[in-house]
Amino acid sequence: MPPTLDIVIVNWNSGDQLRRCLESFESASNDRVALNRVVVVDNASSDRSTEGLGRIPIPLTIIRNHTNRGFAAACNQGAAESTSDYLLFLNPDTRLMADSLGGPIGFMEDPAHATVGICGIQLINDSGGISPTCNRFPTPGRLIAMTFGLQHLFPKRFPRLQMVDWDHCQTRAVDQVMGAFFLIRGSLFRQLSGFDERFFVYWEEVDLSLRAKNLGAFSYFLSDYHAYHRGQGTIKGVFPVAFFYLLRSRTLYSFKHFGWLWGLTLLLMTLFVEPFSRSIETAVRASKKDALEVLRAYSYLWRSLPRLTDAKEFHP
């Protein structure tokens, strides 16, 4: 029997992208994998993007939440009843290709790759180029450098977390692969109790990948297999809110994995240093209007401080 797979897609106002994503499953070769379930978890979308999907010939289940529960919680919700060998967390702004499923699962089925717990594949953008989708694990030093914008001033000395300095044309072990196409062994996901739901959105896959590595399960990027990814498919128009959640998740990660001293240090740097360095960099690179949007995100972070410093929220 081929290995079994469940696919979980979290949807929030993705428009027609969700339909195109699901329709692309027919082009993916399934001769090396048995697709058990496709679960779409809709986080209170208002754009009717989940209507009329039942006609697509896939084993589809749609879960409709009355409120936006966040990405991590919705992923766990979609995977809650899974007993499959593999789980694929897939963004609605992706489309599968012929080798998207069978290729990476075949790689993980090889006994030589028994310690590989998580895989990502090459994601192709609108222009036909390869999107950088692998990241380095954050460290206190890397995050402090980020608050000063040193990755822009001295990129060789302070490389970005996202591995934009690598062409993504070779298969290799990496710290973490992007959550847009996040293939994980089902047993590993269950052993880790899924994503940490305190991460509303962003950094939940970083946290999961680090916890997996601590168990001896590593992440791999596979350059031989491909999928399409538009990128930022549902956050356009809500940038300040999305960036606030990124800052919030980064702060949570710091408290959780680096301890209170480093967490507090990085929070203070985020509040008092980074708004200026980031807004100046954005004004030079983009526009003054974009810089104001960045400052608005930091204002949201300031207003959320009572919750951010709640010990119940940021315990290890």
C-alpha positions as CSV (number, residue, x, y, z in Angstrom):
1,M,0.0,0.0,0.0
2,P,1.3,3.5,-0.8
3,P,1.8,5.9,2.1
4,T,-1.3,8.0,3.0
5,L,-1.5,11.8,2.9
6,D,-3.9,14.4,4.4
7,I,-3.7,18.0,3.0
8,V,-4.8,20.9,5.2
9,I,-5.4,24.4,3.8
10,V,-6.3,27.3,6.0
11,N,-8.3,29.9,4.1
12,W,-9.0,33.5,4.8
13,N,-10.5,35.6,2.0
14,S,-8.3,34.0,-0.7
15,G,-10.8,34.5,-3.5
16,D,-10.5,32.4,-6.6
17,Q,-7.0,31.3,-5.5
18,L,-8.4,28.5,-3.3
19,R,-10.4,27.0,-6.2
20,R,-7.4,27.1,-8.5
21,C,-5.3,25.4,-5.8
22,L,-7.8,22.6,-5.3
23,E,-8.3,22.1,-9.0
24,S,-4.5,21.7,-9.4
25,F,-4.6,18.5,-7.4
26,E,-5.7,16.6,-10.5
27,S,-2.4,17.5,-12.2
28,A,-0.4,16.0,-9.3
29,S,0.7,12.4,-9.8
30,N,-0.7,10.3,-7.0
31,D,0.7,6.9,-8.0
32,R,3.2,7.0,-5.0
33,V,0.7,8.3,-2.4
34,A,-2.9,7.7,-1.3
35,L,-4.7,11.0,-0.8
36,N,-7.0,10.3,2.1
37,R,-8.4,13.8,2.9
38,V,-8.2,17.4,1.9
39,V,-9.4,19.6,4.7
40,V,-10.1,23.3,4.1
41,V,-10.4,25.3,7.3
42,D,-12.1,28.6,6.6
43,N,-11.3,31.3,9.2
44,A,-14.5,33.4,8.9
45,S,-14.0,34.5,5.3
46,S,-16.3,37.1,3.9
47,D,-15.6,36.6,0.2
48,R,-17.5,33.4,-0.4
49,S,-14.3,31.7,-1.5
50,T,-15.4,28.3,-0.1
51,E,-18.6,28.1,-2.0
52,G,-19.1,25.6,-4.9
53,L,-15.9,23.6,-4.1
54,G,-17.8,20.3,-3.7
55,R,-17.8,19.7,-7.5
56,I,-14.0,19.3,-7.5
57,P,-13.2,15.6,-7.6
58,I,-11.1,15.3,-4.4
59,P,-12.0,13.9,-0.9
60,L,-12.8,17.4,0.4
61,T,-14.0,18.4,3.9
62,I,-14.7,22.1,4.6
63,I,-14.6,23.4,8.2
64,R,-16.1,26.8,8.6
65,N,-15.1,28.8,11.7
66,H,-17.3,31.7,12.8
67,T,-14.3,33.7,13.9
68,N,-10.7,33.9,12.7
69,R,-8.9,31.5,15.0
70,G,-5.5,32.2,13.5
71,F,-3.3,30.0,11.3
72,A,-1.8,27.7,13.9
73,A,-5.1,26.9,15.6
74,A,-6.8,26.3,12.2
75,C,-4.0,24.0,11.1
76,N,-4.4,21.9,14.2
77,Q,-8.1,21.9,13.7
78,G,-7.8,20.5,10.2
79,A,-5.3,17.9,11.3
80,A,-7.1,16.9,14.4
81,E,-8.6,13.6,13.0
82,S,-5.7,12.7,10.8
83,T,-4.2,9.2,11.1
84,S,-2.3,9.5,7.8
85,D,1.4,8.8,7.3
86,Y,2.0,12.4,6.1
87,L,0.4,15.8,6.6
88,L,0.9,18.6,4.0
89,F,0.0,22.1,5.1
90,L,-0.6,24.1,2.0
91,N,-1.4,27.8,1.3
92,P,-4.4,28.6,-0.8
93,D,-2.2,30.7,-3.1
94,T,-0.3,27.6,-4.3
95,R,-0.9,25.2,-7.1
96,L,0.5,21.7,-7.3
97,M,2.4,20.3,-10.2
98,A,2.9,16.7,-11.4
99,D,5.8,16.0,-9.0
100,S,4.6,18.0,-6.0
101,L,3.2,15.1,-3.9
102,G,4.8,11.8,-5.0
103,G,8.3,13.2,-5.2
104,P,8.9,14.5,-1.7
105,I,6.9,11.7,-0.1
106,G,9.0,9.2,-2.1
107,F,12.1,11.0,-0.7
108,M,10.9,10.7,2.9
109,E,9.9,7.0,2.4
110,D,13.5,6.1,1.5
111,P,15.0,4.4,4.6
112,A,18.2,6.5,4.1
113,H,16.1,9.6,5.0
114,A,14.5,8.2,8.1
115,T,15.7,11.2,10.2
116,V,14.0,13.7,7.8
117,G,10.8,14.8,9.5
118,I,9.8,17.9,7.4
119,C,10.2,18.7,3.7
120,G,9.7,21.7,1.5
121,I,10.0,21.8,-2.3
122,Q,11.0,24.4,-4.9
123,L,8.3,27.1,-5.2
124,I,7.9,28.9,-8.5
125,N,6.6,32.5,-8.6
126,D,4.6,34.4,-11.2
127,S,7.7,35.3,-13.2
128,G,8.9,31.7,-13.4
129,G,11.7,32.3,-10.9
130,I,12.4,30.4,-7.8
131,S,11.2,32.0,-4.5
132,P,13.5,31.7,-1.5
133,T,11.6,29.6,1.0
134,C,14.2,28.4,3.5
135,N,15.2,30.1,6.7
136,R,17.9,30.0,9.3
137,F,16.8,29.5,12.9
138,P,16.7,32.8,14.7
139,T,19.2,33.5,17.5
140,P,19.3,36.5,19.9
141,G,22.2,37.9,18.0
142,R,20.5,37.6,14.6
143,L,17.3,39.3,15.9
144,I,19.2,42.1,17.6
145,A,21.0,42.7,14.3
146,M,17.6,42.8,12.6
147,T,16.3,45.5,14.9
148,F,19.1,47.8,13.8
149,G,18.6,46.9,10.1
150,L,22.2,45.5,9.9
151,Q,21.1,42.8,7.4
152,H,20.6,45.6,4.9
153,L,23.8,47.5,5.7
154,F,26.2,44.6,6.0
155,P,24.5,41.6,4.4
156,K,27.6,39.4,4.4
157,R,28.3,39.9,8.1
158,F,24.6,39.8,9.1
159,P,22.7,37.5,6.7
160,R,19.0,37.6,6.8
161,L,17.0,34.8,8.4
162,Q,15.5,34.1,5.0
163,M,18.1,32.4,2.8
164,V,18.0,34.9,-0.1
165,D,21.8,34.5,-0.4
166,W,21.3,31.0,-1.7
167,D,19.8,30.1,-5.1
168,H,17.6,27.2,-3.9
169,C,18.9,25.0,-6.7
170,Q,20.3,22.2,-4.7
171,T,18.7,19.6,-2.3
172,R,20.0,20.1,1.2
173,A,19.3,20.0,4.9
174,V,18.0,23.4,6.2
175,D,16.9,24.8,9.5
176,Q,13.3,25.5,8.4
177,V,11.1,25.5,5.3
178,M,8.3,27.9,4.6
179,G,4.8,27.0,5.7
180,A,3.4,27.6,2.3
181,F,4.3,24.0,1.5
182,F,5.1,22.2,4.7
183,L,5.2,18.4,4.5
184,I,5.6,16.6,7.8
185,R,5.4,13.0,9.0
186,G,2.0,12.5,10.7
187,S,3.6,10.7,13.6
188,L,6.0,13.5,14.2
189,F,3.2,16.1,14.1
190,R,1.2,14.2,16.6
191,Q,4.2,13.7,18.8
192,L,4.8,17.4,18.9
193,S,1.1,18.1,19.6
194,G,0.9,20.2,16.5
195,F,1.5,23.9,16.2
196,D,1.7,26.1,19.2
197,E,-1.6,28.0,19.0
198,R,-0.3,31.1,20.8
199,F,1.2,32.0,17.4
200,F,-1.8,33.5,15.7
201,V,0.0,33.7,12.4
202,Y,3.7,33.6,11.4
203,W,6.6,31.8,13.1
204,E,4.5,28.8,14.0
205,E,6.4,26.7,11.5
206,V,9.7,28.0,12.8
207,D,8.7,26.9,16.3
208,L,7.6,23.5,15.1
209,S,10.7,23.0,13.1
210,L,12.9,23.8,16.0
211,R,11.0,21.4,18.3
212,A,11.2,18.7,15.7
213,K,15.0,19.2,15.4
214,N,15.3,18.9,19.1
215,L,13.7,15.4,18.8
216,G,16.2,14.5,16.1
217,A,13.9,15.1,13.1
218,F,15.4,17.4,10.5
219,S,14.1,19.6,7.7
220,Y,15.0,19.2,4.1
221,F,14.6,21.3,1.0
222,L,14.1,19.4,-2.2
223,S,15.1,21.2,-5.4
224,D,13.9,18.4,-7.8
225,Y,10.2,18.9,-7.0
226,H,8.0,22.0,-7.6
227,A,4.8,23.9,-7.0
228,Y,3.6,27.3,-7.9
229,H,3.3,29.9,-5.1
230,R,2.0,33.4,-5.6
231,G,3.1,34.8,-2.2
232,Q,1.3,37.3,0.1
233,G,-1.9,36.2,-1.5
234,T,-4.2,37.3,1.3
235,I,-2.4,40.0,3.2
236,K,-2.4,42.8,0.6
237,G,-4.4,45.7,1.9
238,V,-3.9,44.6,5.6
239,F,-0.1,45.0,5.8
240,P,0.0,46.9,9.2
241,V,-2.1,44.2,10.9
242,A,-0.1,41.4,9.3
243,F,3.2,43.0,10.2
244,F,2.0,43.5,13.8
245,Y,1.3,39.8,14.0
246,L,4.7,39.0,12.7
247,L,6.3,41.2,15.4
248,R,4.1,39.6,18.0
249,S,5.0,36.1,16.9
250,R,8.7,37.0,16.9
251,T,8.4,38.3,20.4
252,L,6.6,35.2,21.6
253,Y,9.3,33.0,19.9
254,S,12.0,34.9,21.7
255,F,10.4,34.5,25.2
256,K,9.7,30.9,24.5
257,H,13.1,29.7,23.2
258,F,15.6,32.3,24.6
259,G,14.2,32.9,28.1
260,W,12.9,36.0,29.8
261,L,16.1,38.0,29.8
262,W,16.7,37.7,26.0
263,G,13.0,37.9,25.4
264,L,12.7,41.2,27.3
265,T,15.8,42.6,25.7
266,L,14.5,41.9,22.2
267,L,11.1,43.3,23.1
268,L,12.7,46.5,24.2
269,M,14.8,46.7,21.0
270,T,11.7,46.0,18.9
271,L,9.8,48.8,20.7
272,F,12.5,51.5,20.9
273,V,15.0,50.9,18.1
274,E,13.4,49.0,15.3
275,P,10.6,51.4,14.5
276,F,13.1,54.0,13.4
277,S,15.5,51.7,11.6
278,R,12.7,49.9,9.8
279,S,10.7,53.0,8.8
280,I,13.9,54.8,7.5
281,E,14.8,51.7,5.4
282,T,11.3,51.5,4.1
283,A,11.1,55.2,3.2
284,V,14.3,54.9,1.2
285,R,13.5,51.6,-0.4
286,A,9.8,52.1,-1.0
287,S,7.9,55.3,0.0
288,K,7.0,57.5,2.9
289,K,3.5,56.1,2.8
290,D,4.8,52.6,3.3
291,A,7.0,53.8,6.2
292,L,3.9,55.2,7.9
293,E,2.3,51.8,7.5
294,V,5.3,50.2,9.2
295,L,5.0,52.7,12.1
296,R,1.3,51.9,12.4
297,A,2.2,48.2,13.0
298,Y,4.6,49.2,15.8
299,S,1.8,51.3,17.3
300,Y,-0.4,48.2,17.4
301,L,2.4,46.4,19.2
302,W,2.7,49.1,21.8
303,R,-1.1,48.9,22.4
304,S,-0.9,45.2,22.9
305,L,1.8,45.4,25.6
306,P,-0.4,44.4,28.5
307,R,-1.2,41.1,26.7
308,L,2.4,40.6,25.4
309,T,3.9,40.7,28.9
310,D,1.3,38.3,30.4
311,A,3.2,35.4,31.9
312,K,0.4,33.0,30.9
313,E,0.9,34.0,27.3
314,F,4.7,33.8,27.2
315,H,5.6,30.9,29.4
316,P,8.1,28.5,27.9
